Amino acid sequence: MRIAVLIKQVPDSDEIKMDPDKGTMIREGSGNIVNPLDLNALQAALDVKKKCGADISVISMGPKQADIALREALALGADNAYLVSDRFFAGADSWATALALAVTIIKTGPYDIILAGEKATDGETGQVGPEIAAMLDIPCATYVSFMDIDDMFVTVKRTVEDGIETQRLYLPALITVLSDINDPAMPTLSGKKRARRSDISVISAADIDLSSEEVGLAGSPTRVVKIEHPKITRHTEFYCGKDIEHGIEHVMIVLKELAIL
């Protein structure tokens, strides 16, 4: 069985900065981590490998520094790593990102199952996985909290608003997972040594026969046209000493007006 796991290197949430002119994220100079939900996807693949054997390839799209995330995945037990990296990919929206990854999956595959996190912390769209499935014309299940694979099918449980849905999908299929599905393991010392020695294949736009008009900002049908930072303003009143009772009465009035009391 061959499994592809899509991972993304994202900035630490406290260090995100935006370019107000381009509407894109500034990634240079910020601390980076592997998107947490992608680690759950990788662990799901490792669980399948342990149960019935599998070859796991991790694929990431990003700048050259994203190879750190791929080496972390190799240290955890992945077998192969591919970095989709080209200056033409810069500024890609979810559609342009999905296109580059879908073509890479075709080039490096075929795969029996493709796994990804439910969403990335730097975008929160949850669109890339389903878009890739649509481009590859394969079944897709999202919000997956349980997964079991046999020869021809994958059975999943989806955590949705109304409860739990059970689905059975033909392979190949694409699955996006929630954190509930498992607890990611920590890399071993031997895994880290192996990852440091491993080669990471870098794939450019030319390698997957995509023109500069199809990827990056040029190939993105959506645009961030304006960025605004929320402004929090408060009108405060302080009561102390003999005014405490008056303050309590005022608070009670406000709470009643807000239908809290």
C-alpha positions in Angstrom: 0.0 0.0 0.0 1.2 3.5 -0.9 0.1 6.5 1.2 0.7 10.2 0.5 0.5 12.6 3.5 0.2 16.3 2.8 1.9 18.5 5.3 2.5 22.2 5.6 4.9 24.3 7.5 3.1 27.1 9.2 4.2 30.1 11.4 3.8 29.9 15.1 0.4 31.4 15.7 1.7 34.2 17.9 4.1 35.4 15.2 1.9 35.7 12.1 2.4 38.9 10.1 0.6 40.0 7.0 1.7 42.1 4.0 -1.0 44.8 3.8 -0.3 45.5 0.1 -0.3 41.9 -1.2 -2.7 40.5 1.3 -0.4 37.5 1.8 1.4 36.1 4.9 5.0 37.2 5.6 6.8 33.9 6.4 10.4 35.1 6.4 11.9 35.7 9.8 9.1 33.9 11.8 9.3 30.7 13.8 7.8 27.8 11.9 6.2 24.5 12.9 4.5 21.6 11.2 0.8 22.2 11.0 -0.5 20.3 14.1 -3.4 18.5 12.3 -1.0 17.3 9.6 0.9 15.4 12.3 -2.3 13.6 13.1 -2.6 12.7 9.4 1.0 11.4 9.4 0.4 9.4 12.6 -2.7 7.8 10.9 -0.5 6.8 8.0 2.1 5.4 10.4 -0.6 3.4 12.2 -1.6 1.8 8.9 2.0 1.1 8.1 2.4 -0.7 11.5 -0.8 -2.7 11.0 -0.5 -3.9 7.4 2.6 -2.4 5.9 2.8 0.7 3.7 5.2 3.1 1.9 4.6 6.6 3.1 5.5 9.7 1.1 5.1 13.2 2.6 4.5 16.1 0.3 4.7 19.8 1.2 4.5 23.0 -0.8 6.5 25.9 0.4 9.8 27.7 0.3 13.1 25.9 0.7 13.0 26.2 4.5 9.9 23.9 4.5 12.4 21.0 4.1 12.7 21.2 8.0 9.1 20.1 8.2 9.7 17.2 5.8 12.7 16.0 7.8 10.6 16.0 10.9 8.1 13.8 9.1 11.0 11.5 8.0 12.2 11.3 11.6 8.7 10.2 12.6 8.8 7.3 10.1 7.9 8.5 6.7 9.8 6.8 3.8 10.0 9.5 1.1 9.7 13.3 1.0 8.8 15.8 -1.7 9.1 19.6 -1.5 7.0 21.4 -4.1 9.0 24.7 -4.3 9.3 27.4 -6.9 9.2 31.2 -6.8 6.1 30.9 -9.1 4.2 29.2 -6.3 4.4 32.3 -4.0 1.1 33.8 -3.0 -1.0 30.8 -4.1 -4.6 30.6 -2.8 -6.2 27.3 -1.9 -7.1 26.5 -5.5 -3.6 27.1 -7.0 -2.1 25.2 -4.0 -4.4 22.3 -4.6 -3.5 22.2 -8.3 0.2 22.1 -7.7 -0.2 19.3 -5.1 -2.6 17.3 -7.2 -0.3 17.3 -10.2 2.6 16.3 -7.8 0.5 13.4 -6.5 0.0 12.2 -10.0 3.7 12.5 -10.8 4.9 10.7 -7.7 2.0 8.2 -7.3 -0.1 6.3 -7.7 -1.3 6.2 -4.1 -3.9 4.1 -2.5 -4.9 6.8 0.0 -4.0 10.5 0.6 -4.1 11.9 4.1 -4.1 15.5 5.3 -5.1 17.6 8.3 -8.6 19.0 8.4 -7.2 22.6 8.0 -4.0 24.6 8.4 -3.6 27.0 11.2 -2.4 29.8 9.0 -5.4 29.7 6.6 -8.3 28.0 8.4 -10.0 27.2 5.1 -10.1 23.4 5.0 -10.4 23.7 1.2 -7.1 22.2 -0.2 -7.8 18.6 0.6 -11.3 18.4 -0.9 -10.1 20.5 -3.9 -7.3 18.0 -4.6 -9.9 15.1 -4.4 -12.1 16.9 -6.9 -9.1 17.5 -9.3 -8.1 13.8 -9.0 -11.7 12.7 -9.3 -11.5 10.4 -6.2 -13.8 10.1 -3.1 -13.2 12.4 -0.2 -14.1 12.4 3.5 -13.5 15.3 5.9 -13.6 15.7 9.7 -12.5 12.1 10.2 -12.0 10.9 13.7 -11.6 7.2 13.0 -10.2 5.3 10.0 -9.9 1.6 9.0 -8.5 0.4 5.7 -8.9 -2.9 4.0 -7.9 -4.0 0.5 -10.4 -2.0 -1.5 -12.2 0.3 0.9 -11.6 2.8 3.7 -14.2 3.0 6.5 -14.3 6.3 8.3 -16.2 8.0 11.1 -16.9 11.7 10.6 -17.5 14.0 13.6 -20.2 16.4 12.4 -22.6 18.8 14.1 -25.4 16.2 14.3 -23.2 13.4 15.7 -21.1 10.7 14.0 -21.4 9.7 10.4 -19.9 6.4 9.1 -18.8 6.2 5.5 -17.2 3.5 3.4 -15.2 4.8 0.4 -13.6 3.1 -2.5 -9.8 3.4 -2.7 -8.0 5.5 -3.8 -9.5 8.2 -1.6 -8.5 11.4 0.2 -9.1 11.8 3.9 -8.7 14.9 6.1 -8.5 14.1 9.8 -9.2 15.8 13.1 -7.0 15.7 16.2 -9.3 13.2 17.8 -8.1 10.5 15.5 -4.8 9.8 17.4 -2.0 11.2 19.5 1.1 11.9 17.3 4.3 10.2 18.5 7.6 11.8 19.1 10.6 11.2 16.8 13.3 8.8 18.0 17.0 9.5 18.0 17.6 7.0 15.2 14.7 8.5 13.3 16.3 12.0 13.5 19.7 10.6 12.3 18.0 8.9 9.3 16.1 12.1 8.5 19.2 14.2 8.5 20.9 11.8 6.0 17.8 11.5 3.8 17.4 13.2 0.4 14.4 15.4 -0.2 13.2 15.7 -3.8 12.5 19.3 -4.8 9.8 19.7 -7.5 9.5 22.9 -9.5 6.6 24.2 -11.6 8.5 23.0 -14.7 8.9 19.5 -13.3 5.1 19.1 -13.1 4.4 21.0 -16.4 2.6 23.9 -14.9 3.0 27.4 -16.3 3.6 30.5 -14.2 0.0 31.6 -15.1 -1.5 28.5 -13.5 0.2 28.8 -10.1 0.9 31.3 -7.4 -0.8 34.7 -7.4 -1.3 34.6 -11.2 -3.2 31.2 -11.0 -5.2 32.2 -7.9 -8.9 33.0 -8.6 -9.3 34.6 -5.1 -7.6 37.7 -3.8 -7.3 39.3 -0.4 -8.2 42.9 -1.4 -8.0 44.4 2.1 -6.7 43.6 5.5 -8.0 45.2 8.7 -6.9 44.6 12.2 -9.6 44.6 14.8 -9.6 47.5 17.2 -10.7 46.9 20.7 -12.0 49.9 22.6 -13.6 50.0 26.0 -15.4 52.6 28.0 -14.6 51.8 31.6 -16.0 53.1 34.9 -14.3 52.5 38.2 -16.1 52.4 41.6 -14.3 52.3 44.9 -14.9 53.2 48.5 -18.4 54.6 49.2 -19.3 54.3 45.5 -19.1 50.5 45.5 -22.8 50.0 46.2 -23.7 52.4 43.4 -21.3 50.5 41.1 -22.9 47.2 41.9 -26.4 48.7 41.2 -25.1 50.0 37.8 -23.6 46.6 36.9 -26.9 44.9 37.7 -28.8 47.3 35.5 -26.4 46.7 32.6 -26.6 42.9 33.0 -30.4 43.0 32.9 -30.3 45.2 29.8 -28.1 42.6 28.1 -30.6 39.8 29.2 -27.9 38.1 31.2 -29.8 38.4 34.4 
